[in-house]
Amino acid sequence: MQQEIEITRGKEIVIGVLLTLAGLVTVLANWRHVVDEGLMRHGMAILAPVLFVGGIMLIAAPYPDKRHFPKAEFAPKSWNIFILVGVVLGFANWYFMNFS
């Protein structure tokens, strides 16, 4: 039997901070790899900014009904904007890494 983990606002903030830091570290590591060796990890170039913005999303726009977490149909509508911004930043990051 699977036990459900209760999601609180504090846990959301911790997860958001960890996602933000992971995305930032991955972006910086990928840029360092591009500058030093001239090679790029294409998937990470796009995914890392999405992680970064996703962490900010969890901090700025909390999940309203914790009982239904993480079902997408109960997520705030503002999350769509955050995800779109993350994807756009990811492709912009990838684009600029190609010319470095």
C-alpha positions as CSV (number, residue, x, y, z in Angstrom):
1,M,0.0,0.0,0.0
2,Q,1.4,3.4,-1.0
3,Q,1.4,6.1,1.6
4,E,0.8,9.7,0.3
5,I,3.2,12.3,1.4
6,E,1.6,15.5,2.7
7,I,2.7,18.5,0.7
8,T,2.9,21.7,2.8
9,R,3.9,25.2,1.7
10,G,7.3,24.8,3.4
11,K,8.0,21.6,1.3
12,E,6.9,23.4,-1.8
13,I,9.4,26.2,-1.1
14,V,12.2,23.7,-0.4
15,I,11.5,21.9,-3.6
16,G,11.4,25.2,-5.5
17,V,14.7,26.3,-4.1
18,L,16.3,23.0,-4.9
19,L,14.9,23.1,-8.5
20,T,16.1,26.6,-9.0
21,L,19.6,25.8,-7.7
22,A,19.8,22.7,-9.8
23,G,18.7,24.6,-12.9
24,L,21.2,27.4,-12.3
25,V,24.1,25.0,-11.6
26,T,23.3,23.0,-14.7
27,V,23.1,26.1,-16.9
28,L,26.4,27.4,-15.6
29,A,28.1,24.0,-15.9
30,N,26.8,23.6,-19.5
31,W,28.1,27.1,-20.4
32,R,31.5,26.3,-18.9
33,H,31.6,23.1,-20.8
34,V,30.8,25.0,-24.0
35,V,33.4,27.7,-23.4
36,D,36.2,25.4,-22.2
37,E,35.8,22.4,-24.6
38,G,33.5,23.7,-27.3
39,L,31.0,20.9,-26.7
40,M,27.4,21.2,-25.6
41,R,24.8,18.9,-24.1
42,H,21.7,19.8,-26.2
43,G,19.1,18.4,-23.9
44,M,20.5,20.1,-20.8
45,A,20.8,23.4,-22.7
46,I,17.0,23.3,-23.1
47,L,16.0,21.5,-19.9
48,A,18.1,23.5,-17.3
49,P,16.3,26.8,-17.8
50,V,13.0,25.0,-17.5
51,L,14.1,23.6,-14.2
52,F,15.2,27.0,-13.0
53,V,11.9,28.7,-14.0
54,G,10.0,25.7,-12.5
55,G,11.7,26.3,-9.2
56,I,10.7,29.9,-9.3
57,M,7.2,28.8,-10.3
58,L,6.8,26.7,-7.1
59,I,8.0,29.5,-4.9
60,A,5.9,32.3,-6.6
61,A,2.7,30.5,-7.4
62,P,1.9,27.8,-4.8
63,Y,-0.2,24.8,-5.6
64,P,-3.7,25.8,-4.4
65,D,-5.2,22.5,-3.3
66,K,-2.6,20.3,-1.8
67,R,-4.9,17.2,-1.7
68,H,-4.7,17.0,-5.5
69,F,-0.9,17.5,-5.8
70,P,0.7,16.9,-8.4
71,K,-2.2,16.5,-10.8
72,A,-1.9,19.0,-13.7
73,E,-5.6,19.6,-14.0
74,F,-5.7,21.2,-10.5
75,A,-2.6,23.4,-11.1
76,P,-2.8,27.2,-11.2
77,K,-3.3,28.6,-14.6
78,S,-0.3,30.9,-14.1
79,W,1.9,27.8,-14.2
80,N,1.3,27.7,-18.0
81,I,3.0,31.1,-18.3
82,F,5.9,29.9,-16.2
83,I,6.3,26.8,-18.3
84,L,6.2,28.8,-21.5
85,V,8.8,31.2,-20.3
86,G,11.0,28.3,-19.2
87,V,10.8,26.7,-22.6
88,V,11.5,30.0,-24.4
89,L,14.5,30.6,-22.2
90,G,15.7,27.0,-22.8
91,F,15.6,27.4,-26.6
92,A,17.2,30.9,-26.3
93,N,20.0,29.3,-24.2
94,W,20.4,26.5,-26.7
95,Y,20.5,29.1,-29.6
96,F,23.2,31.2,-27.9
97,M,25.3,28.2,-27.0
98,N,25.4,27.2,-30.7
99,F,27.2,30.5,-31.5
100,S,29.7,30.4,-28.7
